[in-house]
């Protein structure tokens, strides 16, 4: 960038935009390297689903089909996948809350120690079922409109630096664990 090489200080500028075609041409000229990071692939979706569900404080039904859900969530961003997993966990938690409410109203005469022990047992057995995940999926929508895909493709063809296009990483590189960043 102009004028950066004159001093002894090093400056690194990183910019991001969801609408790069709205950026001023003069600004684009100053940003020497441009890259487009597409939506995650099915393999990345599967990895993200496994990671986000493993981060929840409840168990996942052992019969869960990650490959099927990864295919069904095509067009979802990483953030959309994370929200889907959180929503499914919240559905399981809501079931537990209803059970706890029923338990406390039925067992008002029980000692608080027994009631607390039973509550702990219910929470420990919290399971995210296939129906929780399916209900979350049906109520979730991708945050990115499909027509933007064509616009991104055209912008990429016209403005993205060719060295980034030639060195695109394997398809599951878009899943980066926070610990490794």
PyMOL commands that set and color helices and strands:
alter all, ss='L'
color gray80, all
select helices_A, chain A and resi 4-6+20-22+25-30+42-55+66-72+78-106+112-124+130-139+147-159+162-166+178-180
alter helices_A, ss='H'
color red, helices_A
select strands_A, chain A and resi 59-60+127-128
alter strands_A, ss='S'
color yellow, strands_A
deselect
rebuild
show_as cartoon
